[in-house]
Amino acid sequence: MKKLYFPSLLFLVVVAASSCSRGGSPADKPVVTTLPGSSITDSGAVSGGNITSDGGSSITDRGVMWDTSAAFSTAHQVSSGTGAGSFSASLTGLLPGTNWYVRAFASNAIGTSYGNTVQFSTTFKSNGYTVTTFAGGGAIGYADGSASTAGFVGPIGVAVDPSGTAYVVESAGTGRIRKIGVDNMVTTFVYSIGNGGNDVVTDAAGNVYDLDVNKILYKITPTGGVTTFAGSGATGSADGAGTAASFTTAFSMDIDESGTIYVADMKHIRKVSADGNVTTLPVSATDTFYAVATDRSHNLYVSDGPRIKKIDASGNMTFIAGSRGSTDGTGSAAGFGSVYELRVGSDGNIYASDGSNNKIRMITPAGVVTTVAGTGKPGARDGDGAIASFSYPIGLAFDKAGNLLVVDATNSKIRKISHN
């Protein structure tokens, strides 16, 4: 009798297995394909997917992920509801002029499936500036040699002398000053001076001035002779000649055509004459003076926190632009992060290294602020200013041709911004 039931039992097992297969195994993941990118702009796009099978289990999540690499190792993603069928999703916060990879995903109780990878590129509109790497191979080190392979350690300030030679001061406690010749070769100009610089400028005779972190302003002749120009090394605010003067915390400086140096020294702006006499201007900061620059009419421009102000030749200080943020705009509608250097171009505009925002900004005398270069996200990309990237830009200097050199600190590079 048992033999009579065996075929029937086998038949039921086969039927059940066949029925389960036709209905889709509950162990199956969803089947999804990725839709092409559309509505592409400089910072966003639309993509999506089509779920052709739920795998026999309800879709609990679906959406798209995107990255600059097809490996999706640092991918962003956004969900777009539940259920099978077609869906779309918006990709936001994209960098302009960049290749992007996107793929759809769908999840059920069994797991997550991914669709095919689709590639697209965001658009960008040229802003009229081009960024290139002037010196530095990107490796941290003291290697001299070709500008394209030389290394820097903690570069912070840059200056260009009348011959076109650039000088880079390093802040990593070694007291080195590096020289970038017109032959594009990097050499070590001074091996040890002070404890590392905060800024550097040059005068019409080719002398180099190093504003050291030890509160001393050094003067270096074109042949490398080092003398103390101003500052005792002690913390203070005493005016006086040479070493009789003292600085509190001198962050940055600029020099005019007469050889007069202006120093941003915490709450005050100090003036150092061509013979080394230090005086204090009758202005003070509500926050801290981080940067100072001078124009051809002897006006000064300072960064007081996120604000840019003007000090005219009579000592009157007025607000130009700036509040906390990163947006372009006019006056207080414009935002800055940490402005560590200011320089005035031959066009009369003020240029700012907005370090924490990874941007180089331009401020017109009327207070209109625009971004010259930098997407705002850290990187080391050359190219049009609208798509170029920096990682904590600090020092600034104009070269003989009017190009702006930028100390790209975290990248250990010197970058060059040219106007198209």
VOFINU-426477 format. One line per field, with one value per residue (C-alpha): residue number from 1; residue in one letter; z, x, y. Coordinates in Angstrom, 3 decimals. Last residue first. Layout:
num NUM ...;
residuo A ...;
Z Z ...;
X X ...;
Y Y ...;
//
This chain:
num 420 419 418 417 416 415 414 413 412 411 410 409 408 407 406 405 404 403 402 401 400 399 398 397 396 395 394 393 392 391 390 389 388 387 386 385 384 383 382 381 380 379 378 377 376 375 374 373 372 371 370 369 368 367 366 365 364 363 362 361 360 359 358 357 356 355 354 353 352 351 350 349 348 347 346 345 344 343 342 341 340 339 338 337 336 335 334 333 332 331 330 329 328 327 326 325 324 323 322 321 320 319 318 317 316 315 314 313 312 311 310 309 308 307 306 305 304 303 302 301 300 299 298 297 296 295 294 293 292 291 290 289 288 287 286 285 284 283 282 281 280 279 278 277 276 275 274 273 272 271 270 269 268 267 266 265 264 263 262 261 260 259 258 257 256 255 254 253 252 251 250 249 248 247 246 245 244 243 242 241 240 239 238 237 236 235 234 233 232 231 230 229 228 227 226 225 224 223 222 221 220 219 218 217 216 215 214 213 212 211 210 209 208 207 206 205 204 203 202 201 200 199 198 197 196 195 194 193 192 191 190 189 188 187 186 185 184 183 182 181 180 179 178 177 176 175 174 173 172 171 170 169 168 167 166 165 164 163 162 161 160 159 158 157 156 155 154 153 152 151 150 149 148 147 146 145 144 143 142 141 140 139 138 137 136 135 134 133 132 131 130 129 128 127 126 125 124 123 122 121 120 119 118 117 116 115 114 113 112 111 110 109 108 107 106 105 104 103 102 101 100 99 98 97 96 95 94 93 92 91 90 89 88 87 86 85 84 83 82 81 80 79 78 77 76 75 74 73 72 71 70 69 68 67 66 65 64 63 62 61 60 59 58 57 56 55 54 53 52 51 50 49 48 47 46 45 44 43 42 41 40 39 38 37 36 35 34 33 32 31 30 29 28 27 26 25 24 23 22 21 20 19 18 17 16 15 14 13 12 11 10 9 8 7 6 5 4 3 2 1;
residuo N H S I K R I K S N T A D V V L L N G A K D F A L G I P Y S F S A I A G D G D R A G P K G T G A V T T V V G A P T I M R I K N N S G D S A Y I N G D S G V R L E Y V S G F G A A S G T G D T S G R S G A I F T M N G S A D I K K I R P G D S V Y L N H S R D T A V A Y F T D T A S V P L T T V N G D A S V K R I H K M D A V Y I T G S E D I D M S F A T T F S A A T G A G D A S G T A G S G A F T T V G G T P T I K Y L I K N V D L D Y V N G A A D T V V D N G G N G I S Y V F T T V M N D V G I K R I R G T G A S E V V Y A T G S P D V A V G I P G V F G A T S A S G D A Y G I A G G G A F T T V T Y G N S K F T T S F Q V T N G Y S T G I A N S A F A R V Y W N T G P L L G T L S A S F S G A G T G S S V Q H A T S F A A S T D W M V G R D T I S S G G D S T I N G G S V A G S D T I S S G P L T T V V P K D A P S G G R S C S S A A V V V L F L L S P F Y L K K M;
Z -19.997 -16.617 -15.073 -11.660 -10.642 -8.018 -5.548 -4.101 -0.775 -1.279 2.259 1.683 -1.799 -1.782 -4.568 -7.329 -9.136 -12.700 -13.398 -15.790 -13.239 -10.647 -8.160 -4.693 -2.418 0.648 2.118 0.016 2.181 -0.295 -3.745 -6.635 -10.250 -11.799 -12.202 -12.384 -15.556 -15.201 -12.452 -9.815 -6.434 -4.139 -1.232 -1.935 -2.364 -6.148 -6.429 -8.587 -9.087 -6.770 -6.812 -4.254 -5.070 -2.384 -4.430 -4.463 -6.144 -4.117 -5.723 -4.064 -4.164 -2.746 -0.453 1.931 4.953 3.114 1.569 -0.084 -0.992 -4.056 -3.963 -7.221 -8.457 -11.882 -11.049 -8.365 -4.633 -2.365 0.692 2.698 5.436 4.907 6.973 5.936 3.773 2.844 0.598 1.564 3.866 0.872 -2.497 -3.355 -3.549 -1.006 1.454 4.949 7.823 6.728 4.145 2.241 2.169 5.719 6.412 8.332 8.270 8.734 6.447 3.706 3.672 5.725 3.886 5.402 4.483 7.013 7.829 10.898 10.306 6.898 5.942 2.973 3.100 0.949 -0.118 -3.564 -5.228 -3.132 0.201 1.683 5.187 6.586 9.860 11.763 14.742 15.990 16.626 15.030 15.855 14.016 14.891 12.977 15.135 14.455 13.700 12.405 10.180 7.720 4.973 7.459 9.356 9.923 12.367 11.983 15.259 16.979 16.101 14.215 10.527 9.289 6.798 5.197 3.727 0.862 -1.161 -3.687 -0.978 1.090 2.460 5.690 7.415 10.813 13.363 16.851 19.449 17.866 19.491 18.689 20.189 17.836 14.850 15.719 18.007 18.767 21.599 21.066 22.932 22.753 22.808 19.585 19.598 16.408 13.274 10.538 12.051 9.524 7.019 4.062 1.273 -1.828 -2.703 0.826 3.572 6.040 9.071 10.860 14.306 16.167 16.619 13.925 11.399 9.014 6.345 4.235 0.942 -0.688 -4.473 -4.673 -5.332 -2.166 -1.489 0.738 2.953 5.385 8.506 8.571 10.383 13.618 12.951 9.845 8.689 5.190 3.253 -0.567 -1.052 -4.787 -7.130 -10.889 -13.217 -15.157 -13.839 -10.458 -7.674 -4.360 -1.071 2.365 5.267 8.937 9.904 12.156 9.596 8.327 4.934 3.082 -0.706 -2.857 -6.514 -9.029 -11.571 -11.718 -9.708 -6.792 -6.334 -2.947 -1.421 2.056 3.795 2.546 5.180 3.726 -0.003 -2.663 -6.137 -9.034 -11.431 -10.296 -11.322 -8.579 -4.800 -2.521 0.887 1.434 1.240 -2.157 -4.311 -7.251 -6.379 -8.534 -10.816 -10.955 -13.280 -12.730 -15.548 -15.205 -17.418 -15.403 -17.794 -17.551 -16.366 -17.277 -15.386 -17.107 -17.492 -16.847 -16.287 -14.251 -14.606 -11.813 -8.249 -6.118 -2.379 -0.059 0.838 2.443 -0.577 -1.839 -5.115 -6.452 -9.415 -10.692 -11.264 -12.383 -12.661 -14.849 -13.689 -15.270 -12.221 -8.875 -7.844 -4.778 -5.953 -7.728 -8.139 -8.258 -10.738 -10.577 -12.876 -11.686 -8.357 -4.936 -2.478 -2.353 -4.026 -1.874 -2.321 -2.501 -2.202 -3.071 -1.551 -2.867 -5.826 -7.872 -10.988 -9.514 -9.355 -7.341 -7.522 -5.864 -6.962 -5.345 -4.057 -0.685 0.719 -2.529 -1.661 -2.048 -4.995 -6.596 -7.090 -10.837 -13.579 -11.281 -13.551 -12.411 -11.697 -12.949 -12.631 -12.567 -10.378 -9.888 -13.310 -14.878 -16.238 -16.719 -17.656 -16.646 -18.197 -16.340 -14.333 -14.465 -11.601 -10.823 -7.194 -5.023 -5.203 -2.120 -2.305 -5.563 -8.367 -8.994 -11.721 -9.550 -6.569 -8.800 -10.226 -6.763 -5.565 -8.638 -8.220 -4.525 -5.251 -7.950 -5.633 -3.041 -5.665 -6.905 -3.315 -2.396 -4.162 -2.889 0.699 0.000;
X 41.391 42.506 45.216 45.178 48.395 48.722 51.549 51.314 51.518 47.923 46.999 48.454 47.393 49.551 48.019 49.785 47.643 48.604 49.278 52.160 54.801 53.395 50.621 50.816 48.506 48.968 46.243 44.324 42.874 42.437 41.809 39.493 38.993 35.514 34.383 37.964 38.515 41.116 43.240 41.827 43.500 40.571 38.537 34.914 34.134 34.104 37.216 38.168 37.243 34.228 32.343 31.876 30.443 31.573 31.773 35.593 35.135 35.738 37.208 37.202 39.561 37.831 38.432 35.679 37.981 40.734 38.933 42.041 40.925 41.410 40.638 39.791 41.712 42.409 46.130 45.184 44.894 45.942 44.255 45.324 43.922 40.182 38.457 34.838 33.299 29.711 28.255 24.886 26.739 27.955 27.026 26.730 28.607 27.845 30.266 29.052 29.771 29.374 31.205 31.553 32.981 32.834 34.613 37.766 38.971 42.734 43.282 44.846 41.722 41.132 38.802 36.992 36.352 34.291 34.551 36.717 38.230 39.839 41.748 42.092 44.469 44.373 47.753 46.537 48.465 46.680 47.546 46.668 45.998 44.930 43.826 42.825 40.942 37.381 36.183 39.432 41.351 42.368 44.883 47.771 50.590 54.217 57.338 60.601 62.517 64.177 61.601 58.843 56.957 53.262 51.251 47.551 45.890 43.614 45.763 48.822 47.985 51.270 51.812 55.253 56.596 59.022 58.021 56.091 53.851 54.302 51.812 51.564 50.052 49.423 51.480 50.597 51.469 54.373 57.267 59.380 62.792 64.269 64.008 62.868 59.929 56.335 55.546 52.650 53.832 54.942 58.725 60.586 62.222 60.593 61.890 64.484 66.430 69.139 69.650 72.056 70.763 72.284 69.045 69.100 66.954 65.092 63.459 60.310 60.236 57.150 58.359 55.882 58.100 57.155 59.836 60.917 62.754 64.994 64.700 65.414 61.751 60.670 59.608 56.896 56.542 53.953 53.495 57.002 58.698 60.611 63.293 65.436 66.878 67.595 67.222 66.883 66.105 65.770 62.839 63.428 60.873 63.574 62.047 63.155 61.022 62.783 62.092 62.251 62.893 62.322 61.948 58.915 56.348 55.473 57.127 57.839 57.606 59.589 58.841 61.349 59.771 62.685 60.780 60.270 57.284 55.839 54.308 53.108 51.917 53.769 53.699 56.388 56.998 58.058 59.496 58.110 56.509 58.702 61.772 64.284 64.305 62.896 61.934 58.955 55.181 54.269 51.897 54.258 54.754 54.936 52.716 49.735 47.118 43.851 42.029 39.749 36.932 33.995 33.344 29.854 29.583 27.666 27.493 28.738 26.920 27.597 25.111 25.892 23.488 21.038 21.702 19.923 19.320 18.336 15.804 13.130 13.122 15.517 15.940 18.933 19.555 23.004 24.826 28.316 29.427 31.957 32.526 32.048 30.194 30.297 27.051 25.081 21.850 20.737 16.969 15.071 12.802 10.663 9.503 7.786 7.842 6.933 8.551 9.581 12.425 15.533 18.653 22.281 25.779 28.671 32.115 33.267 30.880 33.385 32.261 33.975 32.692 29.739 25.995 23.320 19.711 16.400 14.318 13.174 10.742 9.911 7.457 8.661 8.371 11.529 10.077 10.506 10.775 11.962 12.690 15.185 15.934 17.917 17.615 20.545 22.232 25.026 26.078 22.793 21.471 17.700 18.328 20.536 19.738 17.465 19.003 17.653 16.171 15.458 14.529 16.257 15.091 14.755 10.924 11.316 9.177 5.583 6.589 9.345 7.006 4.419 7.052 8.304 4.762 3.939 7.107 6.424 2.792 3.851 6.370 3.630 1.336 4.079 4.749 1.102 0.742 4.090 2.887 0.000;
Y 84.141 85.485 83.341 81.648 79.885 77.174 76.576 73.091 71.290 70.024 71.092 74.553 75.588 78.719 80.776 82.708 85.282 86.143 89.805 89.194 90.203 87.822 88.576 87.072 85.085 82.863 80.615 78.071 75.289 72.444 73.798 72.917 73.919 73.557 77.171 78.445 76.457 73.752 72.240 69.892 69.661 68.923 70.242 71.239 74.914 74.728 76.862 79.816 83.463 83.439 86.729 89.508 92.943 95.408 98.618 98.438 95.034 91.889 88.773 85.344 82.382 79.329 76.357 77.577 77.272 79.110 82.053 83.494 87.002 89.192 92.916 94.672 97.698 96.169 96.045 93.569 94.155 91.274 89.796 86.768 84.546 84.925 82.215 81.657 84.329 85.218 87.895 89.390 91.816 93.784 92.325 88.658 85.391 82.700 81.123 81.987 84.402 87.997 90.039 93.261 96.780 98.193 101.483 102.429 106.056 106.347 109.357 107.192 105.035 101.904 99.524 96.576 92.934 90.999 87.291 88.014 91.441 91.049 94.172 96.483 99.432 102.541 103.833 104.933 102.109 99.493 97.915 94.523 93.207 89.844 88.265 91.386 90.036 90.646 94.206 95.355 98.512 101.679 104.408 102.772 101.417 102.338 100.285 101.775 99.360 101.773 101.148 101.889 99.205 99.968 97.896 97.166 96.304 93.782 90.732 92.031 92.430 93.924 96.733 97.095 100.327 99.660 102.713 100.606 99.151 95.998 93.491 91.534 88.504 86.909 88.840 87.666 90.309 92.182 94.032 97.068 97.836 95.216 97.548 101.051 101.631 100.737 98.356 95.973 92.894 89.279 89.018 88.236 91.672 92.882 94.541 93.942 91.057 90.200 87.375 87.404 85.149 86.755 88.601 90.050 88.539 90.745 89.159 90.341 88.781 87.604 83.993 82.932 84.680 87.450 86.922 89.873 89.256 91.843 92.129 95.859 96.711 94.912 91.317 89.853 86.745 85.418 83.301 81.903 79.061 78.905 81.513 81.145 77.861 76.624 79.880 79.898 76.197 75.572 75.039 75.184 76.734 78.648 81.896 80.635 79.186 79.876 78.124 79.711 77.378 78.180 74.530 74.870 73.725 77.186 77.236 80.470 80.429 82.855 83.520 84.874 87.211 89.644 92.271 89.822 87.507 86.567 83.434 82.476 79.279 76.219 73.463 71.224 71.588 69.075 69.541 67.457 69.951 72.833 70.854 70.326 70.651 67.955 69.304 67.046 66.602 65.152 67.193 67.594 71.213 74.312 76.393 74.031 75.506 77.375 79.168 82.174 83.483 82.152 79.276 77.850 74.281 71.139 67.879 64.747 61.411 57.717 54.877 51.753 48.801 48.157 47.156 44.571 44.693 41.858 39.147 41.317 43.623 46.254 48.139 50.054 52.341 53.203 56.482 57.459 61.071 62.862 66.430 69.858 71.163 69.336 67.654 68.743 67.138 63.965 63.872 60.562 58.797 55.658 52.863 49.698 47.873 49.254 51.665 55.317 57.162 56.851 58.981 57.939 59.341 57.063 57.019 53.632 53.726 51.662 53.530 56.565 60.155 58.841 58.242 56.140 55.740 54.807 51.942 50.698 48.115 46.340 43.533 39.949 37.556 38.794 42.302 41.989 44.623 47.422 50.392 52.994 56.621 59.576 63.344 65.771 68.376 70.881 72.190 71.079 67.774 67.445 63.802 60.872 57.487 55.028 52.199 48.630 46.615 42.928 42.354 39.719 36.107 33.879 34.023 32.103 33.494 32.343 29.942 28.482 27.964 26.280 23.962 23.054 22.401 20.329 18.295 17.687 16.716 14.275 12.652 12.117 10.600 8.307 7.156 6.476 3.119 1.914 2.357 0.000;
//
